[in-house]
Amino acid sequence: MDFSLSPEIEDYRLRVRAFVEQHVLPLETQPDAFDAHENLREEVVARVRARARAEGLWAF
């Protein structure tokens, strides 16, 4: 069996990885990004969601 990814999927994988590294993981070090229950604030989630949509990474 060939488990290699198609070039299209590999490109998507790399784009998602870069997005997470640049826009999601840094939130972990920002206490003000979280609410009293240690969940990401809705406005933070909305901002990241909008950026993901703009980059074609949301609900593909």
N, C-alpha and C positions, 0 to 999 in steps of 0.2 A: 504494500500500500504506500502511496505517496502522500505524506502529510504536509508537504510544503504548501505555503500560502501563495495564492495568485498575486501577481504584482499589485493589483488593485487593492486586495485585502491587506497586503503588507504595507502599502502606503497609508491606508486607513489606520492600521494598528500603530504605525509610527506617529501619525498625527494625533491620535488619542493619547498615546504615551506622553508626547510633548505637551499637550494641553493639560494633562493631569499634573505633570511636573511643574509647569509654569503657573497654573491658575488654581489648582485644587490643593496640592500638598502644602504650599506656603500658608494656607489658611490655618493649618494646625498650630502654627506658631503665633497666631494673632488672637489673643484672648477675647478681644472685642468682637470677633466674628461669631462668638457663641452666646447663646442665651443662658439663663439661669439653670437650665436643665442639661447644659453641655451639648446642646444641639446647635447646628449652624443656624444663625438667624435667617429668617425667611428672606429678608432683603439681600443677604449675601448669596443665598441659593439662587434667587431670581437674577442677580447680576451674573453669576457664573453660567446659569442656564442660558441667558441672553447671549453671552459671549460664545458659548458652545453652538447655539443656533447660528450665529453669524459666521462661524467657521465651518458650518455644515456637519457638525458632530452631534447634533441632537435629533433624535427620532428619524434616523436615516432610513 
